[in-house]
Amino acid sequence: MSLKLCVVGCGHFARIFAGAMQAIAGEVDLSFASRDAQRAAEYAAAFNGKASFGSYEAAAADSDVEAMYLCTPHHLHGEHVALAAAAGKHILVEKPIARTMEEARLIVQTANQAGVTLMVAENYRFMAVVRLAKQLIDGGTLGVLRLIQLQEEADLRPSQWRASRELNGGGVLIDGGIHKIDILLYLAGRPRDVYATALPQVLDDSEGEDGVVIVTHSKSGAVGLINHSWAKVHGREPKWVSVSGTKARISFDLAGTHVTIDDGLEERTLEAPGDRRGIIPMVQEFRDSIRQGRDPEITGSVGMEDLEITLKAYESMGSGQRVVLDP
């Protein structure tokens, strides 16, 4: 049975999401909700939507809507989770789950009390290259982990609510950088401490930071290094990840289709089967968790842990000191 999913908020990423869903049209029936009825209708026409709604309330009240994908600004997540939960709809909410831990806890509590499934839409964890990297690490190919590096420098310009520190919850770290936090936790486990520093500001019209470097240590001593910036002047570069261990090193482009392994004797390339963007398996996991009556892979608690590390990084940026998570 197909998942009847309403996309709430018809913005840029909703278009990317809906385009990806066309590959599994038989598994997911989309509808679209916007504060602008014409915009919702345009998205429905463009992406084979079964219905469109001129308000989020109308979508929540429709009996043909089984679940809602909240692709809305960060400061509205709590309000929209409450709306969906009150209507008994399962919820796929965009990352970050919230701006603060208090907001996040209320979101999780609201979903739990309503008895609906809540999943955070962290598609990077489902990317084919990330899944393959996880298999290699867990399988012992790298030996003991020593260093994981995640790098993104892109020429992007946050605008509207994203340029507001209050509405966004911060700058580029809580927006796009939280993807890297989630990958770090997925591949290397929870860090025991975090140190972060903002890069010199380039985007004067953005209230939040436009670049950040983060250093972490895992409980085993492995070092994590994240360089995330949306203010590179000269276009885009690959978003790459490198993981080094005592036996070998793997590297991959987050937009790529293969993982390279170098053990010091030879370098080989493995194809990473699956969805390059991770959107399709993310939605399939959401659907399957609903059908099977189990927790999804990325529960509200997982989203809260990603947020916690992100906020600890902000704390470090403010104090200039390393922040210890787990003594």
C-alpha positions as CSV (number, residue, x, y, z in Angstrom):
1,M,0.0,0.0,0.0
2,S,1.4,3.4,-1.0
3,L,2.2,6.0,1.5
4,K,-0.1,9.0,1.2
5,L,2.3,11.8,2.0
6,C,1.6,15.5,2.0
7,V,4.5,17.9,1.4
8,V,4.0,20.8,3.7
9,G,5.8,23.9,2.4
10,C,6.4,24.3,-1.3
11,G,9.9,25.8,-1.3
12,H,13.2,24.9,-3.1
13,F,14.0,21.6,-1.4
14,A,10.4,20.5,-1.6
15,R,10.9,20.7,-5.4
16,I,14.0,18.5,-5.2
17,F,12.2,16.1,-2.9
18,A,9.2,15.8,-5.1
19,G,11.3,15.3,-8.2
20,A,13.1,12.4,-6.5
21,M,9.8,10.8,-5.5
22,Q,8.8,10.4,-9.1
23,A,11.1,7.3,-9.3
24,I,8.9,5.5,-6.7
25,A,5.6,7.0,-7.7
26,G,3.8,3.7,-7.1
27,E,5.1,3.6,-3.5
28,V,4.3,7.2,-2.5
29,D,1.2,9.3,-3.4
30,L,2.1,12.9,-3.0
31,S,0.0,15.9,-2.2
32,F,1.1,19.5,-1.6
33,A,0.2,22.1,1.0
34,S,1.2,25.8,0.9
35,R,-0.1,29.1,2.3
36,D,-0.4,30.0,-1.4
37,A,-3.1,27.8,-3.0
38,Q,-1.9,28.5,-6.5
39,R,1.7,27.5,-5.6
40,A,0.5,24.2,-4.1
41,A,-1.6,23.5,-7.2
42,E,1.5,24.2,-9.4
43,Y,3.6,21.7,-7.4
44,A,0.8,19.1,-7.7
45,A,0.6,19.6,-11.4
46,A,4.3,19.4,-11.9
47,F,4.9,16.3,-9.7
48,N,1.8,14.2,-10.2
49,G,0.2,15.3,-6.9
50,K,-3.1,13.7,-5.9
51,A,-4.3,16.9,-4.3
52,S,-3.2,20.4,-3.3
53,F,-4.2,22.5,-0.3
54,G,-4.2,26.2,0.3
55,S,-3.5,25.8,4.0
56,Y,-1.6,23.4,6.2
57,E,-4.8,23.1,8.3
58,A,-6.8,21.8,5.3
59,A,-4.1,19.2,4.6
60,A,-4.1,18.0,8.2
61,A,-7.9,17.7,8.2
62,D,-8.0,15.6,5.0
63,S,-8.7,11.9,5.6
64,D,-6.7,11.0,2.5
65,V,-3.5,12.4,4.0
66,E,-1.7,9.7,6.0
67,A,1.5,11.5,6.8
68,M,3.0,15.0,6.5
69,Y,6.5,16.0,5.4
70,L,7.2,19.2,7.2
71,C,9.5,21.1,4.8
72,T,9.0,24.4,6.6
73,P,11.3,27.0,8.4
74,H,13.0,25.8,11.5
75,H,11.1,28.2,13.9
76,L,7.8,26.7,12.7
77,H,8.6,23.0,13.3
78,G,7.0,22.9,16.7
79,E,3.8,24.5,15.5
80,H,3.5,22.2,12.5
81,V,4.3,19.0,14.4
82,A,1.5,19.9,16.8
83,L,-0.9,20.5,13.9
84,A,0.0,17.1,12.3
85,A,0.0,15.2,15.6
86,A,-3.4,16.5,16.6
87,A,-4.8,15.2,13.3
88,G,-3.2,11.8,13.8
89,K,-0.8,12.2,10.9
90,H,2.6,10.6,10.9
91,I,5.4,13.1,10.7
92,L,8.6,13.4,8.6
93,V,10.2,16.7,9.8
94,E,13.1,18.4,8.1
95,K,16.4,18.8,9.9
96,P,17.2,20.3,12.3
97,I,14.4,18.9,14.4
98,A,14.2,22.3,16.2
99,R,16.3,25.3,17.1
100,T,16.7,24.5,20.8
101,M,16.6,21.4,23.0
102,E,13.4,22.6,24.7
103,E,11.7,22.9,21.4
104,A,13.0,19.4,20.4
105,R,11.8,17.8,23.6
106,L,8.3,19.2,23.1
107,I,8.2,18.0,19.5
108,V,9.1,14.5,20.6
109,Q,6.6,14.6,23.5
110,T,3.8,15.8,21.2
111,A,4.3,13.0,18.7
112,N,4.6,10.4,21.4
113,Q,1.4,11.5,23.2
114,A,-0.4,11.4,19.8
115,G,0.9,7.9,19.1
116,V,2.2,8.9,15.6
117,T,5.5,8.1,14.0
118,L,8.1,10.9,14.1
119,M,11.2,10.8,11.9
120,V,13.8,13.5,11.1
121,A,14.4,13.9,7.4
122,E,18.2,13.4,7.5
123,N,18.8,12.1,4.0
124,Y,22.6,12.3,4.1
125,R,22.7,9.2,6.4
126,F,20.9,7.3,3.6
127,M,23.3,8.4,0.8
128,A,24.7,5.3,-1.0
129,V,28.3,6.4,-0.3
130,V,27.7,7.0,3.4
131,R,26.0,3.6,3.7
132,L,28.9,1.8,2.0
133,A,31.4,3.7,4.2
134,K,29.5,2.5,7.3
135,Q,29.7,-1.1,6.1
136,L,33.4,-0.8,5.5
137,I,34.1,0.8,8.9
138,D,31.9,-1.7,10.8
139,G,33.4,-4.6,8.9
140,G,36.9,-3.7,10.1
141,T,38.4,-2.7,6.7
142,L,39.9,0.5,8.2
143,G,41.1,-1.1,11.5
144,V,40.8,1.3,14.5
145,L,39.4,4.7,13.5
146,R,41.9,7.6,13.8
147,L,40.5,10.6,11.9
148,I,37.3,11.5,10.0
149,Q,37.2,14.7,8.0
150,L,34.2,16.3,6.4
151,Q,34.6,19.2,4.0
152,E,32.2,21.5,2.3
153,E,32.9,25.0,0.8
154,A,30.1,26.3,-1.3
155,D,29.1,29.7,-2.7
156,L,25.6,29.8,-1.3
157,R,23.6,32.8,0.0
158,P,21.1,32.2,2.8
159,S,18.2,34.6,2.4
160,Q,14.8,35.4,4.1
161,W,14.3,33.4,7.3
162,R,17.6,31.6,6.8
163,A,19.5,34.8,7.2
164,S,17.9,35.4,10.6
165,R,19.8,34.0,13.5
166,E,16.6,33.8,15.6
167,L,14.4,32.1,12.9
168,N,17.1,29.8,11.7
169,G,18.5,29.0,15.1
170,G,22.0,30.1,14.1
171,G,23.9,30.2,10.8
172,V,25.1,27.6,8.3
173,L,26.0,25.1,11.0
174,I,22.5,24.4,12.2
175,D,21.2,24.6,8.6
176,G,23.5,22.6,6.3
177,G,26.3,21.7,8.8
178,I,24.1,19.5,10.9
179,H,24.2,17.0,8.0
180,K,27.9,16.7,8.7
181,I,27.3,16.3,12.4
182,D,24.9,13.4,11.7
183,I,27.4,11.7,9.4
184,L,30.1,12.1,12.0
185,L,27.9,10.5,14.7
186,Y,26.8,7.7,12.3
187,L,30.3,6.8,11.2
188,A,32.4,7.5,14.4
189,G,29.9,7.5,17.3
190,R,29.1,10.2,19.8
191,P,32.0,12.5,20.6
192,R,33.2,13.1,24.1
193,D,34.0,16.8,23.4
194,V,33.6,19.5,20.9
195,Y,35.6,22.6,19.9
196,A,34.3,25.0,17.3
197,T,35.3,28.3,15.8
198,A,33.6,30.5,13.2
199,L,35.5,31.6,10.1
200,P,35.8,35.3,9.3
201,Q,32.4,36.5,8.1
202,V,31.9,37.1,4.4
203,L,28.1,37.4,4.1
204,D,27.3,40.7,5.8
205,D,23.5,40.2,5.2
206,S,23.5,37.0,7.2
207,E,23.1,37.3,11.0
208,G,24.5,33.8,11.6
209,E,27.9,32.4,10.9
210,D,28.7,31.6,7.3
211,G,31.6,29.2,8.0
212,V,32.7,27.0,10.9
213,V,35.4,24.5,11.8
214,I,34.7,21.9,14.4
215,V,37.1,19.4,16.1
216,T,35.8,16.5,18.1
217,H,37.2,13.5,20.0
218,S,35.4,10.2,20.3
219,K,35.6,8.1,23.4
220,S,38.2,6.0,21.7
221,G,40.3,9.0,20.8
222,A,39.4,9.3,17.1
223,V,39.4,12.9,15.9
224,G,36.6,14.4,13.9
225,L,37.2,17.5,11.7
226,I,34.4,19.4,10.0
227,N,35.0,22.4,7.7
228,H,31.6,23.7,6.6
229,S,31.3,27.0,4.8
230,W,28.7,28.6,2.6
231,A,30.7,31.7,1.7
232,K,33.3,30.4,-0.7
233,V,33.9,33.2,-3.3
234,H,34.9,31.1,-6.3
235,G,32.0,28.6,-6.9
236,R,31.6,25.1,-5.6
237,E,34.0,22.3,-4.7
238,P,33.2,18.6,-4.0
239,K,31.7,17.9,-0.6
240,W,34.2,15.2,0.5
241,V,34.7,12.8,3.4
242,S,37.8,11.0,4.4
243,V,38.0,8.4,7.1
244,S,41.5,7.1,8.2
245,G,42.2,4.0,10.3
246,T,45.1,1.9,11.4
247,K,44.7,-0.3,8.3
248,A,43.4,1.8,5.5
249,R,41.7,5.1,4.5
250,I,38.5,5.6,2.6
251,S,37.4,8.7,0.8
252,F,34.3,9.8,-1.1
253,D,32.4,12.7,-2.6
254,L,29.0,13.2,-0.9
255,A,27.5,13.7,-4.3
256,G,29.3,10.8,-5.8
257,T,28.7,7.1,-6.6
258,H,31.8,5.4,-5.4
259,V,34.2,5.0,-2.4
260,T,37.9,4.8,-2.7
261,I,40.0,2.5,-0.4
262,D,43.7,3.0,0.1
263,D,45.6,0.5,2.3
264,G,49.1,1.8,1.4
265,L,49.7,-1.0,-1.0
266,E,47.0,-0.4,-3.5
267,E,44.1,1.9,-4.2
268,R,40.8,0.5,-5.3
269,T,37.3,1.9,-6.0
270,L,34.0,0.4,-5.0
271,E,30.7,1.4,-6.6
272,A,28.1,2.4,-4.0
273,P,24.8,1.0,-5.1
274,G,21.7,3.0,-4.2
275,D,20.3,6.5,-4.2
276,R,23.0,9.1,-4.5
277,R,21.0,11.7,-2.6
278,G,19.5,9.4,0.0
279,I,16.0,10.8,-0.4
280,I,14.3,7.6,-1.7
281,P,15.6,5.2,1.0
282,M,14.8,7.8,3.7
283,V,11.2,7.9,2.6
284,Q,11.1,4.2,2.3
285,E,12.4,3.8,5.8
286,F,9.7,6.3,7.0
287,R,7.0,4.3,5.3
288,D,8.3,0.9,6.5
289,S,8.5,2.1,10.1
290,I,4.8,3.1,9.9
291,R,3.7,-0.1,8.3
292,Q,5.7,-2.3,10.6
293,G,4.8,-0.4,13.8
294,R,8.4,0.2,14.8
295,D,10.7,3.2,15.4
296,P,12.3,4.7,12.2
297,E,16.1,4.7,12.0
298,I,16.2,8.5,12.6
299,T,13.9,9.0,15.5
300,G,13.3,12.2,17.3
301,S,15.9,11.2,19.8
302,V,18.5,10.8,17.1
303,G,17.5,14.2,15.8
304,M,17.9,15.6,19.3
305,E,21.4,14.2,19.6
306,D,22.4,15.8,16.3
307,L,21.0,19.1,17.6
308,E,22.7,18.7,21.0
309,I,26.1,18.4,19.3
310,T,25.3,21.4,17.1
311,L,24.4,23.5,20.1
312,K,27.5,22.4,22.0
313,A,29.5,23.6,19.0
314,Y,27.8,27.0,19.2
315,E,28.5,27.1,22.9
316,S,32.2,26.5,22.1
317,M,32.2,29.2,19.4
318,G,30.8,31.6,22.0
319,S,33.2,30.8,24.8
320,G,36.3,29.9,22.7
321,Q,36.7,26.8,24.8
322,R,36.4,23.1,24.3
323,V,33.0,21.8,25.6
324,V,33.0,18.4,27.2
325,L,29.8,16.3,26.5
326,D,30.4,13.1,28.5
327,P,32.9,13.3,31.4
